Amino acid sequence: MNRVFTEENERYQIDCSEAVWATEELHVEYTAANSSLNDVDWIMESQEKLYLVEYKNANIPGAVNPGAFQPSTDKMINKVVKKYYDSLHYLYLLGKEKTKEYIYILEYPNGDSVSRKMIRNRLKTKLPFALQENVGEERKLIHKVEVLSIEEWNASEEYGKFPISEVL
């Protein structure tokens, strides 16, 4: 089974060979089921965790109007949040109940670590962190959220096990 997935623009790929299990099939499955659910781009499983990964790159050559991509708008934040919530259904149906981390890999003009941290903080307020504190009784829907550049992802000891590179 090939565990190197190419993003939708076919400019970058993620190597999930080190994963216990990995998929990019959520969109296919959700479309086949005629559902209105949104999905993350990739899910990788390690021995301890599940990584739900959303990828957006407005810095690729030939990007259509990259300056118009505004990842900090309420509309974009809500869309990224919905993708996480909706992807939980897929994991539930597969019986996958490990620690879950949501990583938003984000590249866009003038993006930097400060703006990515601001977006992460906004996501954190809309993801189920407060809900699980109030209701969870030790159950968790999410354990961590990160917003990283490709460089930050690859430099991470944890996430870099699934390197992102340009398609050659």
Secondary structure, 3 states (H helix, E strand, C coil): CCCEEECCCCCEEEECCCCCEEECCHHHHHHHCCCCCCCCCEEEECCCEEEEEEEEECCCCCCCCHHHCCCCCHHHHHHHHHHHHHHHHHHHHHCCCCEEEEEEEEECCCCCHHHHHHHHHHHHHHCCHHHHHHHCCCCCCCCEEEEECHHHHHHCCCHHHCCEEECC
